[in-house]
Amino acid sequence: MERLRSSPLHTNISTALDKHLEVIHVVQSRRKDEIVNASNRQRQGASRCQDDRDVFALALAIKEMSVTTRKVRTTLWCAFQMTLPK
């Protein structure tokens, strides 16, 4: 869109995209932690209490990703509207 406009977009657009990417990485990390911890507990026969904490952390990360996804979609729509010819 910057190329179509021949000028940079507002800094809030880049900030929203960077935040969304950061949240995606957090969700990936939480998911990996959940998988590793679940497989370790399965081998050791440990309780499920820790498993619930992993799932809760993943759920919070997914909730945050949902919020940032909505913000990014709105931000990109605004950037698209600014890109369109008048």
GIUR-V951983 format. One record per run of one state. SS is the DSSP state (H for helix, E for strand, - for the rest). FROM is the first residue (numbers start at 1). TO is the last residue. If there is no record, write none. Layout:
# GIUR-V951983
{{SS;FROM;TO} {SS;FROM;TO}}
This chain:
# GIUR-V951983
{{-;1;1} {H;2;5} {-;6;10} {H;11;44} {-;45;48} {H;49;83} {-;84;86}}
